């Protein structure tokens, strides 16, 4: 039941999620993290960090989000804020690792990583990935679940297992998958995703 509520709230606008989080809603907080966990986690992985280091950065970003959420002026800017915060934490992580091996003269010549902007190409790619995640989340629950099981789990599940979990016939997966992908394409097209 609680998971179903969080799944519903993930589709809320950022404005509503932030407002509910500020009021102390634990479910809204869970939904906010659920909505953006892949975005946050993907940035350290793009930097080539290990899953353990990515998890540490993820936790750090979530703690900053929790402490700074009250000061967030524009909830619609939350995804970019999360991307920028994750990016800075990755830069600082790399800088700390380099500091262990470099001499003091080289350290002084490095630019401050706290003010460096997220590269435009990376920002664009991250925004497109998040738009895709948001479009999948907005699909009907069965489509959302099926697309997740068929395309985003590793290792892939056999059709029999997917059918059993969704409570459908194995032979109907191809048809339903096609209908779900059609809905996803329509939603993405409507959102301007090419």
NUBADO-584618 format. One line per field, with one value per atom (N, C-alpha, C): atom name; y, z, x. Coordinates in nm, 2 decimals, always signed. Layout:
N
atom: c(CA:...)
Y: c(Y:...)
Z: c(Z:...)
X: c(X:...)
END
This chain:
194
atom: c(N:CA:C:N:CA:C:N:CA:C:N:CA:C:N:CA:C:N:CA:C:N:CA:C:N:CA:C:N:CA:C:N:CA:C:N:CA:C:N:CA:C:N:CA:C:N:CA:C:N:CA:C:N:CA:C:N:CA:C:N:CA:C:N:CA:C:N:CA:C:N:CA:C:N:CA:C:N:CA:C:N:CA:C:N:CA:C:N:CA:C:N:CA:C:N:CA:C:N:CA:C:N:CA:C:N:CA:C:N:CA:C:N:CA:C:N:CA:C:N:CA:C:N:CA:C:N:CA:C:N:CA:C:N:CA:C:N:CA:C:N:CA:C:N:CA:C:N:CA:C:N:CA:C:N:CA:C:N:CA:C:N:CA:C:N:CA:C:N:CA:C:N:CA:C:N:CA:C:N:CA:C:N:CA:C:N:CA:C:N:CA:C:N:CA:C:N:CA:C:N:CA:C:N:CA:C:N:CA:C:N:CA:C:N:CA:C:N:CA:C:N:CA:C:N:CA:C:N:CA:C:N:CA:C:N:CA:C:N:CA:C:N:CA:C:N:CA:C:N:CA:C:N:CA:C:N:CA:C:N:CA:C:N:CA:C:N:CA:C:N:CA:C:N:CA:C:N:CA:C:N:CA:C:N:CA:C:N:CA:C:N:CA:C:N:CA:C:N:CA:C:N:CA:C:N:CA:C:N:CA:C:N:CA:C:N:CA:C:N:CA:C:N:CA:C:N:CA:C:N:CA:C:N:CA:C:N:CA:C:N:CA:C:N:CA:C:N:CA:C:N:CA:C:N:CA:C:N:CA:C:N:CA:C:N:CA:C:N:CA:C:N:CA:C:N:CA:C:N:CA:C:N:CA:C:N:CA:C:N:CA:C:N:CA:C:N:CA:C:N:CA:C:N:CA:C:N:CA:C:N:CA:C:N:CA:C:N:CA:C:N:CA:C:N:CA:C:N:CA:C:N:CA:C:N:CA:C:N:CA:C:N:CA:C:N:CA:C:N:CA:C:N:CA:C:N:CA:C:N:CA:C:N:CA:C:N:CA:C:N:CA:C:N:CA:C:N:CA:C:N:CA:C:N:CA:C:N:CA:C:N:CA:C:N:CA:C:N:CA:C:N:CA:C:N:CA:C:N:CA:C:N:CA:C:N:CA:C:N:CA:C:N:CA:C:N:CA:C:N:CA:C:N:CA:C:N:CA:C:N:CA:C:N:CA:C:N:CA:C:N:CA:C:N:CA:C:N:CA:C:N:CA:C:N:CA:C:N:CA:C:N:CA:C:N:CA:C:N:CA:C:N:CA:C:N:CA:C:N:CA:C:N:CA:C:N:CA:C:N:CA:C:N:CA:C:N:CA:C:N:CA:C:N:CA:C:N:CA:C:N:CA:C:N:CA:C:N:CA:C:N:CA:C:N:CA:C:N:CA:C:N:CA:C:N:CA:C:N:CA:C:N:CA:C:N:CA:C:N:CA:C:N:CA:C:N:CA:C:N:CA:C:N:CA:C:N:CA:C)
Y: c(-0.12:+0.00:+0.13:+0.13:+0.25:+0.27:+0.15:+0.16:+0.22:+0.18:+0.23:+0.38:+0.43:+0.57:+0.65:+0.60:+0.66:+0.66:+0.55:+0.54:+0.65:+0.67:+0.78:+0.91:+0.94:+1.07:+1.10:+1.00:+1.02:+1.10:+1.09:+1.16:+1.30:+1.34:+1.48:+1.57:+1.70:+1.80:+1.83:+1.88:+1.92:+2.02:+2.11:+2.21:+2.14:+2.04:+1.98:+1.89:+1.82:+1.73:+1.82:+1.93:+2.01:+2.07:+2.12:+2.17:+2.07:+1.95:+1.84:+1.80:+1.80:+1.77:+1.88:+2.00:+2.11:+2.10:+2.04:+2.02:+1.90:+1.82:+1.71:+1.58:+1.57:+1.44:+1.34:+1.23:+1.13:+1.06:+1.04:+0.98:+1.07:+1.20:+1.29:+1.29:+1.28:+1.27:+1.14:+1.03:+0.90:+0.91:+0.98:+0.99:+1.08:+1.19:+1.28:+1.20:+1.13:+1.05:+0.94:+0.88:+0.77:+0.84:+0.96:+1.02:+1.06:+1.10:+1.15:+1.06:+0.95:+0.86:+0.82:+0.79:+0.75:+0.86:+0.98:+1.10:+1.13:+1.13:+1.16:+1.06:+0.93:+0.82:+0.81:+0.85:+0.84:+0.93:+1.04:+1.14:+1.08:+1.03:+0.97:+0.85:+0.78:+0.67:+0.72:+0.83:+0.89:+0.94:+0.98:+1.02:+0.90:+0.78:+0.66:+0.62:+0.67:+0.63:+0.49:+0.43:+0.29:+0.31:+0.20:+0.20:+0.25:+0.21:+0.24:+0.39:+0.45:+0.60:+0.67:+0.62:+0.68:+0.68:+0.57:+0.56:+0.67:+0.69:+0.79:+0.93:+0.96:+1.09:+1.10:+0.99:+0.99:+1.03:+0.97:+1.00:+1.15:+1.19:+1.33:+1.43:+1.40:+1.49:+1.49:+1.37:+1.36:+1.44:+1.43:+1.51:+1.66:+1.70:+1.84:+1.88:+1.80:+1.83:+1.84:+1.75:+1.76:+1.89:+1.93:+2.05:+2.18:+2.17:+2.30:+2.31:+2.21:+2.22:+2.34:+2.38:+2.50:+2.63:+2.63:+2.75:+2.74:+2.63:+2.62:+2.71:+2.81:+2.92:+2.87:+2.79:+2.75:+2.60:+2.53:+2.38:+2.33:+2.40:+2.35:+2.33:+2.40:+2.39:+2.28:+2.20:+2.10:+2.00:+1.95:+1.86:+1.92:+2.04:+2.10:+2.12:+2.16:+2.18:+2.05:+1.94:+1.81:+1.77:+1.80:+1.76:+1.84:+1.97:+2.06:+2.01:+1.98:+1.94:+1.81:+1.72:+1.59:+1.61:+1.69:+1.72:+1.78:+1.88:+1.94:+1.84:+1.75:+1.65:+1.55:+1.52:+1.44:+1.51:+1.63:+1.71:+1.71:+1.74:+1.74:+1.61:+1.50:+1.37:+1.34:+1.38:+1.36:+1.44:+1.57:+1.66:+1.60:+1.55:+1.49:+1.37:+1.29:+1.17:+1.22:+1.32:+1.37:+1.44:+1.51:+1.57:+1.47:+1.35:+1.25:+1.22:+1.24:+1.21:+1.32:+1.44:+1.56:+1.64:+1.72:+1.81:+1.94:+2.02:+2.14:+2.24:+2.26:+2.36:+2.33:+2.20:+2.17:+2.19:+2.16:+2.18:+2.33:+2.42:+2.56:+2.61:+2.55:+2.59:+2.55:+2.45:+2.40:+2.50:+2.50:+2.59:+2.54:+2.63:+2.59:+2.51:+2.39:+2.30:+2.34:+2.42:+2.45:+2.54:+2.61:+2.71:+2.67:+2.56:+2.51:+2.47:+2.51:+2.47:+2.33:+2.27:+2.14:+2.16:+2.08:+2.10:+2.09:+2.18:+2.18:+2.05:+1.98:+1.85:+1.75:+1.75:+1.65:+1.69:+1.82:+1.87:+1.83:+1.84:+1.81:+1.66:+1.58:+1.43:+1.39:+1.45:+1.42:+1.46:+1.57:+1.62:+1.52:+1.48:+1.38:+1.25:+1.20:+1.08:+1.10:+1.21:+1.23:+1.25:+1.31:+1.33:+1.19:+1.10:+0.96:+0.89:+0.90:+0.84:+0.90:+1.03:+1.09:+1.04:+1.03:+0.98:+0.83:+0.75:+0.61:+0.61:+0.69:+0.70:+0.74:+0.83:+0.88:+0.78:+0.67:+0.57:+0.50:+0.43:+0.35:+0.25:+0.22:+0.13:+0.00:-0.07:-0.19:-0.17:-0.06:-0.03:+0.01:+0.10:+0.14:+0.02:-0.07:-0.19:-0.28:-0.30:-0.39:-0.33:-0.20:-0.14:-0.15:-0.13:-0.14:-0.28:-0.38:-0.52:-0.56:-0.52:-0.57:-0.49:-0.37:-0.29:-0.23:-0.23:-0.16:-0.25:-0.37:-0.46:-0.54:-0.57:-0.65:-0.75:-0.88:-0.94:-0.93:-0.94:-0.94:-1.05:-1.03:-1.14:-1.21:-1.34:-1.42:-1.37:-1.38:-1.34:-1.42:-1.54:-1.62:-1.55:-1.51:-1.44:-1.31:-1.23:-1.10:-1.12:-1.22:-1.25:-1.29:-1.37:-1.42:-1.30:-1.21:-1.10:-1.00:-0.98:-0.89:-0.95:-1.08:-1.15:-1.16:-1.18:-1.19:-1.31:-1.35:-1.46:-1.43:-1.53:-1.51:-1.46:-1.52:-1.49:-1.35:-1.28:-1.14:-1.04:-1.08:-0.98:-0.89:-0.96:-0.88:-0.78:-0.81:-0.72:-0.60:-0.64:-0.53:-0.44:-0.51:-0.43:-0.33:-0.37:-0.28:-0.17:-0.20:-0.09:+0.01:-0.04:+0.04:+0.13:+0.07:+0.15:+0.26:+0.22:+0.32:+0.44:+0.41:+0.52:+0.60:+0.53:+0.60:+0.70:+0.65:+0.73:+0.85:+0.83:+0.94:+1.05:+1.00:+1.09:+1.17:+1.10:+1.16:+1.26:+1.23:+1.32:+1.45:+1.43:+1.54:+1.63:+1.57:+1.65:+1.71:+1.69:+1.74:+1.66:+1.54:+1.45:+1.38:+1.41:+1.35:+1.23)
Z: c(+0.00:+0.00:+0.00:+0.09:+0.10:-0.03:-0.09:-0.21:-0.33:-0.33:-0.43:-0.41:-0.29:-0.27:-0.31:-0.28:-0.33:-0.48:-0.54:-0.69:-0.75:-0.69:-0.73:-0.72:-0.60:-0.57:-0.66:-0.71:-0.80:-0.92:-0.96:-1.08:-1.05:-0.92:-0.89:-0.94:-0.96:-1.01:-0.90:-0.94:-0.84:-0.74:-0.79:-0.70:-0.58:-0.62:-0.52:-0.43:-0.49:-0.41:-0.31:-0.35:-0.26:-0.15:-0.19:-0.09:+0.01:-0.03:+0.07:+0.15:+0.09:+0.17:+0.28:+0.24:+0.34:+0.45:+0.43:+0.53:+0.62:+0.58:+0.66:+0.62:+0.49:+0.45:+0.41:+0.49:+0.46:+0.33:+0.29:+0.16:+0.04:+0.06:-0.05:-0.06:+0.06:+0.06:-0.01:+0.02:-0.05:-0.20:-0.23:-0.38:-0.45:-0.38:-0.44:-0.46:-0.36:-0.38:-0.49:-0.49:-0.59:-0.73:-0.74:-0.87:-0.93:-0.84:-0.88:-0.85:-0.79:-0.75:-0.86:-0.98:-1.09:-1.15:-1.15:-1.20:-1.12:-0.99:-0.89:-0.91:-0.91:-0.91:-1.04:-1.15:-1.28:-1.30:-1.23:-1.26:-1.21:-1.09:-1.05:-1.14:-1.18:-1.27:-1.41:-1.45:-1.58:-1.56:-1.43:-1.40:-1.39:-1.39:-1.38:-1.24:-1.15:-1.01:-0.99:-0.88:-0.85:-0.79:-0.79:-0.73:-0.59:-0.51:-0.37:-0.36:-0.44:-0.44:-0.48:-0.59:-0.63:-0.52:-0.45:-0.34:-0.23:-0.20:-0.11:-0.15:-0.28:-0.34:-0.34:-0.37:-0.37:-0.23:-0.12:+0.01:+0.05:+0.01:+0.04:-0.03:-0.16:-0.23:-0.16:-0.12:-0.05:+0.08:+0.15:+0.28:+0.25:+0.15:+0.11:+0.07:-0.01:-0.05:+0.08:+0.17:+0.29:+0.37:+0.38:+0.46:+0.38:+0.25:+0.17:+0.10:+0.12:+0.05:+0.08:+0.21:+0.25:+0.18:+0.13:+0.06:-0.09:-0.14:-0.28:-0.33:-0.41:-0.45:-0.57:-0.66:-0.77:-0.78:-0.73:-0.74:-0.88:-0.98:-1.12:-1.15:-1.08:-1.11:-1.03:-0.96:-0.87:-0.95:-1.07:-1.14:-1.17:-1.22:-1.25:-1.12:-1.01:-0.89:-0.85:-0.86:-0.82:-0.91:-1.04:-1.14:-1.10:-1.07:-1.04:-0.91:-0.81:-0.68:-0.70:-0.77:-0.79:-0.87:-0.97:-1.04:-0.96:-0.87:-0.78:-0.68:-0.63:-0.54:-0.61:-0.74:-0.82:-0.84:-0.87:-0.89:-0.77:-0.65:-0.53:-0.49:-0.52:-0.49:-0.57:-0.70:-0.78:-0.73:-0.70:-0.65:-0.52:-0.43:-0.31:-0.34:-0.43:-0.47:-0.53:-0.62:-0.68:-0.57:-0.47:-0.37:-0.29:-0.29:-0.22:-0.29:-0.42:-0.50:-0.55:-0.55:-0.61:-0.51:-0.56:-0.46:-0.44:-0.34:-0.30:-0.42:-0.50:-0.61:-0.71:-0.75:-0.84:-0.79:-0.66:-0.60:-0.60:-0.57:-0.57:-0.71:-0.82:-0.95:-1.00:-0.93:-0.98:-0.96:-1.05:-1.03:-0.92:-0.86:-0.75:-0.82:-0.77:-0.83:-0.78:-0.67:-0.62:-0.71:-0.80:-0.88:-1.03:-1.06:-1.20:-1.25:-1.36:-1.42:-1.48:-1.47:-1.54:-1.69:-1.76:-1.90:-1.97:-2.07:-2.14:-2.20:-2.26:-2.32:-2.22:-2.11:-2.00:-1.94:-1.93:-1.88:-1.97:-2.10:-2.20:-2.20:-2.19:-2.18:-2.06:-1.94:-1.82:-1.82:-1.88:-1.89:-1.97:-2.08:-2.17:-2.10:-2.03:-1.95:-1.85:-1.78:-1.67:-1.74:-1.85:-1.93:-1.96:-2.00:-2.04:-1.91:-1.80:-1.67:-1.63:-1.64:-1.61:-1.70:-1.83:-1.92:-1.89:-1.85:-1.82:-1.69:-1.59:-1.47:-1.49:-1.58:-1.61:-1.68:-1.73:-1.80:-1.70:-1.75:-1.66:-1.58:-1.46:-1.38:-1.44:-1.51:-1.58:-1.68:-1.76:-1.86:-1.79:-1.69:-1.62:-1.57:-1.50:-1.45:-1.55:-1.66:-1.77:-1.83:-1.87:-1.93:-1.84:-1.71:-1.61:-1.61:-1.61:-1.60:-1.73:-1.84:-1.97:-2.02:-1.98:-2.04:-1.94:-1.81:-1.72:-1.61:-1.61:-1.51:-1.57:-1.48:-1.53:-1.42:-1.46:-1.59:-1.63:-1.75:-1.80:-1.75:-1.72:-1.68:-1.79:-1.78:-1.88:-1.89:-2.01:-2.03:-1.93:-1.90:-1.81:-1.67:-1.62:-1.49:-1.49:-1.60:-1.62:-1.62:-1.70:-1.71:-1.57:-1.50:-1.37:-1.27:-1.27:-1.18:-1.22:-1.35:-1.39:-1.39:-1.38:-1.38:-1.52:-1.62:-1.76:-1.82:-1.94:-2.01:-2.08:-2.08:-2.14:-2.29:-2.36:-2.50:-2.53:-2.42:-2.44:-2.42:-2.37:-2.34:-2.46:-2.57:-2.69:-2.73:-2.73:-2.77:-2.67:-2.54:-2.44:-2.44:-2.45:-2.46:-2.58:-2.69:-2.81:-2.78:-2.71:-2.68:-2.58:-2.48:-2.38:-2.45:-2.54:-2.61:-2.70:-2.76:-2.84:-2.75:-2.63:-2.54:-2.50:-2.47:-2.44:-2.55:-2.67:-2.79:-2.80:-2.78:-2.79:-2.68:-2.56:-2.45:-2.48:-2.52:-2.55:-2.66:-2.76:-2.88:-2.83:-2.75:-2.69:-2.61:-2.54:-2.46:-2.54:-2.67:-2.76:-2.76:-2.72:-2.72:-2.85:-2.92:-3.06:-3.06)
X: c(+0.08:+0.00:+0.09:+0.18:+0.27:+0.35:+0.40:+0.47:+0.38:+0.25:+0.16:+0.14:+0.13:+0.12:+0.24:+0.36:+0.49:+0.49:+0.45:+0.45:+0.36:+0.24:+0.15:+0.21:+0.28:+0.33:+0.45:+0.52:+0.64:+0.60:+0.47:+0.42:+0.38:+0.38:+0.35:+0.45:+0.41:+0.50:+0.60:+0.72:+0.82:+0.77:+0.68:+0.62:+0.55:+0.46:+0.38:+0.47:+0.57:+0.65:+0.73:+0.79:+0.87:+0.78:+0.66:+0.57:+0.53:+0.50:+0.47:+0.59:+0.71:+0.83:+0.85:+0.83:+0.85:+0.75:+0.63:+0.53:+0.56:+0.66:+0.71:+0.65:+0.60:+0.54:+0.66:+0.66:+0.76:+0.74:+0.61:+0.58:+0.62:+0.61:+0.65:+0.80:+0.87:+1.02:+1.06:+1.00:+1.03:+1.00:+0.89:+0.86:+0.97:+1.01:+1.11:+1.24:+1.28:+1.41:+1.39:+1.27:+1.24:+1.25:+1.19:+1.19:+1.33:+1.42:+1.55:+1.67:+1.64:+1.76:+1.85:+1.79:+1.87:+1.94:+1.88:+1.95:+2.08:+2.06:+2.17:+2.28:+2.24:+2.33:+2.41:+2.34:+2.41:+2.53:+2.53:+2.64:+2.77:+2.78:+2.91:+2.95:+2.86:+2.89:+2.94:+2.89:+2.94:+3.09:+3.12:+3.26:+3.35:+3.29:+3.38:+3.40:+3.33:+3.34:+3.28:+3.33:+3.28:+3.13:+3.06:+2.92:+2.93:+3.03:+3.04:+3.06:+3.15:+3.17:+3.05:+2.98:+2.86:+2.75:+2.74:+2.65:+2.68:+2.81:+2.85:+2.81:+2.83:+2.79:+2.64:+2.57:+2.42:+2.37:+2.43:+2.39:+2.42:+2.53:+2.57:+2.48:+2.44:+2.35:+2.21:+2.17:+2.04:+2.04:+2.15:+2.16:+2.15:+2.22:+2.22:+2.08:+2.01:+1.88:+1.79:+1.80:+1.72:+1.74:+1.87:+1.90:+1.87:+1.88:+1.86:+1.72:+1.64:+1.51:+1.43:+1.43:+1.36:+1.40:+1.53:+1.58:+1.56:+1.52:+1.50:+1.39:+1.43:+1.34:+1.25:+1.30:+1.22:+1.22:+1.11:+1.10:+1.12:+1.08:+1.10:+1.24:+1.33:+1.48:+1.54:+1.46:+1.52:+1.61:+1.57:+1.65:+1.79:+1.79:+1.92:+2.00:+1.94:+2.01:+2.07:+2.00:+2.05:+2.17:+2.16:+2.27:+2.39:+2.37:+2.49:+2.55:+2.47:+2.52:+2.60:+2.54:+2.61:+2.74:+2.74:+2.86:+2.97:+2.93:+3.03:+3.09:+3.00:+3.05:+3.15:+3.12:+3.21:+3.35:+3.34:+3.46:+3.55:+3.48:+3.55:+3.60:+3.53:+3.58:+3.71:+3.70:+3.82:+3.94:+3.91:+4.01:+4.08:+4.00:+4.05:+4.14:+4.10:+4.18:+4.32:+4.31:+4.43:+4.52:+4.46:+4.54:+4.63:+4.58:+4.66:+4.79:+4.80:+4.92:+5.00:+4.94:+5.01:+5.08:+5.17:+5.24:+5.17:+5.21:+5.13:+5.13:+5.23:+5.23:+5.12:+5.11:+5.00:+4.86:+4.85:+4.71:+4.67:+4.76:+4.73:+4.69:+4.74:+4.71:+4.57:+4.51:+4.38:+4.27:+4.17:+4.06:+3.97:+3.89:+3.79:+3.68:+3.66:+3.56:+3.42:+3.40:+3.27:+3.19:+3.25:+3.18:+3.17:+3.23:+3.24:+3.10:+3.06:+2.92:+2.93:+2.82:+2.80:+2.82:+2.90:+2.92:+2.78:+2.76:+2.63:+2.59:+2.69:+2.66:+2.61:+2.68:+2.64:+2.50:+2.48:+2.35:+2.24:+2.26:+2.16:+2.13:+2.24:+2.22:+2.14:+2.18:+2.11:+1.97:+1.94:+1.80:+1.72:+1.77:+1.70:+1.68:+1.77:+1.76:+1.65:+1.65:+1.54:+1.41:+1.40:+1.27:+1.22:+1.31:+1.26:+1.21:+1.28:+1.24:+1.10:+1.08:+0.96:+0.84:+0.87:+0.77:+0.73:+0.83:+0.80:+0.71:+0.75:+0.68:+0.53:+0.51:+0.37:+0.28:+0.34:+0.26:+0.17:+0.06:-0.02:+0.07:+0.03:+0.12:+0.17:+0.08:+0.13:+0.24:+0.22:+0.32:+0.45:+0.44:+0.56:+0.63:+0.56:+0.63:+0.69:+0.61:+0.66:+0.79:+0.78:+0.90:+1.02:+1.00:+1.11:+1.17:+1.08:+1.13:+1.20:+1.14:+1.20:+1.32:+1.33:+1.44:+1.54:+1.51:+1.60:+1.65:+1.62:+1.67:+1.79:+1.89:+2.00:+2.03:+2.03:+2.00:+1.85:+1.83:+1.69:+1.61:+1.48:+1.40:+1.34:+1.32:+1.25:+1.10:+1.04:+0.90:+0.81:+0.84:+0.75:+0.75:+0.86:+0.87:+0.79:+0.81:+0.74:+0.59:+0.55:+0.41:+0.35:+0.42:+0.37:+0.36:+0.46:+0.45:+0.34:+0.32:+0.21:+0.07:+0.07:-0.06:-0.12:-0.04:-0.09:-0.03:-0.09:-0.04:+0.09:+0.18:+0.32:+0.30:+0.21:+0.19:+0.14:+0.09:+0.04:+0.15:+0.26:+0.37:+0.41:+0.43:+0.47:+0.37:+0.24:+0.14:+0.13:+0.13:+0.12:+0.24:+0.36:+0.48:+0.48:+0.43:+0.41:+0.32:+0.21:+0.11:+0.18:+0.25:+0.32:+0.42:+0.50:+0.60:+0.54:+0.42:+0.35:+0.31:+0.25:+0.21:+0.33:+0.44:+0.57:+0.61:+0.62:+0.65:+0.56:+0.43:+0.34:+0.37:+0.39:+0.42:+0.55:+0.65:+0.78:+0.76:+0.69:+0.67:+0.60:+0.50:+0.42:+0.51:+0.61:+0.70:+0.82:+0.82:+0.92:+1.05:+1.04:+1.16:+1.17:+1.28:+1.30:+1.39)
END
